[in-house]
Amino acid sequence: MYKWPQGRVIRTICLLLTLLVVADLGYHGVWANFGASDTTSQNKQMILGGFFAVLCLGALVGGLVAAGFHPKAVDFLIEVELEMTKVEWPKGGNLVRSTLIIAVAIAIMAVLILGVDFVNFHFINSWWPWIYNALSGIR
């Protein structure tokens, strides 16, 4: 492996995420809805399952090569891990305060969007038939 002792944590995380993607593709692509009742559906599912199996194998090999052997990708992951050690993470009180501010902002935006949707819905239901009839010549 290229520069193995360096960037060990981020590489391990990338390999675990690659395995998660492969497991998801394998389960939902190959195994999902496999118990079809008719032969045509079973043949289609078998072909689709084979396609997803090849896709899973490609994703696994690509992830292993990128996280372990490709010099540019490995250097990038090493740099990411170094930068993450330099990050100053927020303290507990500051984190709670920021989270509350974001939650309140999201609630305000949700209320505003709900109001705009309500006005649009009311406008479309009350005025749109009249506008449509006037433009199309129907009285």
Order of alpha helices (4+ residues) and beta strands (2+ residues): alpha-alpha-alpha-alpha
